[in-house]
Amino acid sequence: MHLVAVAWAYVVLMMALAEAMSPQGTIVGALITLALYGVLPLGLVLYILGTPQRRRARRAAEAAESPERADAPPTEPPSAPPLVAVVGPPTPDRPGATSSPWPAGPSATPDGRGHAPGDAVAPVRKET
């Protein structure tokens, strides 16, 4: 990763020097070339590529801060809601029962209108 960054910085530095030494070039143009082709993009790429190292360092610091938390097993994620609704009136043994025949869950009524979902693909009309 650092080899690519060094090569990129070298090429941009040569571009800026060529801009500054050119008869039509200016020092301001060289500084703009250095900033817009070198410093800003290189800083952004190095920041993005350095994210895994920063994350590992942060987790290691958190684990060193509280060792009892590092030994504890990971917590279980919350259980998913039921995929099919219980049909019928609510009773003490079925408190979440509904009178809806449609399955419960986030994909049951995608548009939120309560109508039965239509075909996913429109039928193909055949030429005669």
C-alpha positions, -999 to +999 in steps of 0.1 A: +000+000+000+028+024+009+047+016-023+018+028-044+014+059-024+051+068-027+050+062-065+019+083-068+035+111-048+066+109-070+046+112-102+026+141-089+057+159-077+072+155-112+040+169-127+042+199-104+078+205-112+071+203-149+043+228-144+065+252-125+095+249-149+074+253-181+075+287-199+037+288-199+034+273-163+032+291-130+041+284-094+004+287-085-005+261-112+022+238-097+007+242-062-028+235-075-015+205-094+003+192-062-028+198-041-055+185-065-036+156-080-015+146-050-024+157-015-062+154-016-066+122-035-037+105-018-049+115+016-084+102+008-071+068-005-048+063+025-076+072+049-099+047+033-073+019+031-062+025+067-097+019+081-091-018+090-059-009+109-077+018+128-106-005+136-083-032+149-064-007+170-097+006+185-109-029+194-075-037+209-077-006+231-113-014+241-103-050+250-073-037+271-095-012+288-120-039+300-105-074+301-137-090+316-156-079+285-130-096+262-135-130+279-173-128+277-190-147+249-206-125+222-242-116+229-269-132+208-287-110+183-324-105+189-346-132+175-363-125+142-401-119+142-423-148+132-427-152+094-463-163+095-490-146+116-512-167+139-547-164+125-577-161+148-588-139+177-563-132+204-565-155+234-543-157+265-522-185+250-520-166+216-516-129+225-503-118+191-530-136+170-546-116+142-573-122+117-550-116+088-544-146+065-512-129+051-478-138+065-463-114+090-429-098+086-412-070+067-419-085+033-455-094+038-470-061+025-442-043+007-462-013-003-481-011+030-515-010+014-527-043+027-535-057-007-523-091-020-490-087-039-492-090-076-470-110-100-433-101-099-430-103-136-455-091-161-469-118-185-454-119-220-478-113-248-474-137-277-476-124-312-501-143-335 
